[in-house]
Amino acid sequence: MSYSTAQALRTVTLDDVRGARKMLSGVARMTAMEGSRHLSRAVAAPVHLKCENLQRTGSFKLRGAYVRIAGLLPEERAAGVVAASAGNHAQGVALASSLLGVRSTVFMPKGAPLPKISATREYGAEVRLHGQVVDETLAAAMDYAHETGAVFIHPFDHPDVIAGQGTVGLEILEQCPEVRTIVVGVGGGGLAAGIAVAVKALRPDVRIVGVQAAGAAAYPPSLAAGHPVSVRNPATMADGIKVGRPGDVPFGIVGELVDEVCTVTEDELSAALLLCLERAKLVVEPAGASPVAALLSRPGAFEGPVVAVLSGGNVDPVLMERVLRHGMAAQGRYLAVRLRLTDRPGALASLLGTLSAADANVLDVSHVRTDPRLGLTEAEVELHLETKGPAHCTEVGQALRDAGYTVIG
């Protein structure tokens, strides 16, 4: 279904969000609002973190899913519900359905992380793995809905879902009444739209900034065109905001009420996730860290007090390991280097001695002796090092060259 801006604004109102909040009483938590001294110093303004990563199921998605399913007619509930998701929406629909006594079927990509599949099943949904990408999974879920009569629960493109997500905005105004700027990640746009409806109705002076991953940023070209457009092959580690096309309903609201949509890079997302873990002691997925990435990439651009919405914390441990290493590299705290040395007894020990003297911590060593590119008496070594920042990386590289090693990467 397609909605114009005016229609979208009429379909979700402050009263809808207030009604959703009553519906969610005793179901969704009023998540914590935590101050961040580190971010406040970096941004030169007070920064608070709205911790939806600590919500039930690990993200804000329970709010919208519950309101949508609770609003179904008795005959619709009897037919069950179906959803397609790689993670957060799947878990939100599964728990909401269980709480409301509704049968749920959730289609997930075959490559979805095992912890997310297990959690969705444990919340009570029947999980069906189909397709390699979310588009294929979505098509299967839609086919299932047509065949069985089950109600398809869209992750963002429905007024009830947006109203549920908007309850985050009401909580922000209560927990931080002096807020001047709210920064929130944007995928399809349901969360940003819901927050905008609630906040702008009560505090039109509050600036709302949406954040997208640069490799999956459909909103900037869509806003420029005046209608939703698709981004081909969206690519980002932040799967929670990896959406190729804005939803019709949230697009109208975002275009009318959200003041700005900016983008962040993968390096910035990695650094933000690392900061949340180290300084805020919060486990946050890349999509949830996107507002923090925006703050770090544009210090001084946000009027405070600022509230950054940490939308979720469901991160696959394998991805977490890769992202943390990437974040350390982006901050100059992780260095990968390849070099050649003379293949003789004690050569590797001498190399490690040089690194020890430079105070670099060796995490991993790969030693190659047989390669057509190498001379008869040469060996190639690849090292992964933990360092103390960009300046230390430069010092380590210089120490290796001073010791006579040929650094090739």
C-alpha positions, 0 to 999 in steps of 0.5 A: 500500500502506498501512502502520501505524506498527508495520509501517513501523518493522519494514520499515526498521531500522538494519541495513537502513540499514547494508546500504544503506551497503555497497551504496552504497560507491563509488556515493554520495559521503560529502558534506562537512560544513561549519561555518557561523560566520554561522549559528552566530552567528545561532542562538547555537549551533554549526551545521554544513551537511551538503552533499547538494547536492554529491552526485552528481546534485546531491541525496540522491536517488541514495542511495535510488534506487540501493538500490531498483533494486539490490534488484530481482530479475533478471526485474524488472531485465530489465523496466526501471524507470519513475519520475515526477519534476520533477527530483531523483528523475528524475536519481537514478533515471537515474544509478542505472539506468545504473550498474546496467545497467537500462533506465529511463524517466522521465516529467516534466511538460511545464513541467519546467526544461530543465536538469533534463530535459537532465541526466536524459537525459544520465544515461541515461534515456528522458525522456517529457514528460507533463502540466502537474503532477506528479500527471498525470505520476505517473498516466502513469508508473503507466499505463506500468508496468502496460502494460509491466511496468516497475517503478515506483520511488517517490521516497519511499514504499518501505522500500529508498528510505528505507534508502538515504536513511538513510545520510545519518544514519550519515554525520552521526553520524560527521562530527559525533558531538557533534550534538544537533539535526538539521534536515531538509527534509520533502516525502514524508518519505523523507529525514527517515524514513531519517535518523530510523531511523539516528540514533535507533537509535544516538543517541536523545538527538539531536533531529530536526526536519523542515521543510516549506514553509507552502504545502505542509505536509501533515505537521502536519495528518496527524500531528494526524489520526494518518494521512496526509491530503492538502493541496489545491493545494500551492504553494511555490517549493521544488519538492523538498518540494512534496508534497501527501500524506505517504508511508504508509511514511515517515509511520509512521516520522516520526510515531514518531521525528521530534521536530517538524515545523515550517513556513517561509514563502516569504520565509524560504526566499528569505532562506535560499537567499541566505544559503547563496549569499553566506555559505556559497558553496553553490548550494542549491535552495529545498527544500535551504535549508529547514533554514537557513530554520528556523534563521533564523526561530527563533533560539535554538530549537535546541540545538547543535551543529546539523546542517542537511541541504542536501538538493539544489542543482538549481535552475533558473537562471530560478528562482534569479534570481527567488528571489534577487531575492525574498530581497534584497527580504525582507532590505530590499536590493531596493526596487521603487517607483512614483512620478509626476513632471512630464513635462518635459525633464530630469525623469528625470535629476533623479530619478536624481540624487536616487537617486544622492545617496541612494546607491541603485543603480538596476537598472531603470527603466520610464517610462510617459507614455501612461496614462488615469490620468495627467494631461496633464503627468504621467509614471509611473516604476517603479524597481527599486533595490538598497539596503543594508537596511531602514533604507536603504529608509526613507531612500530613500523619505524622500529622494524625498518630500523632493524633492517626488515623489509615491510611489504604491507 
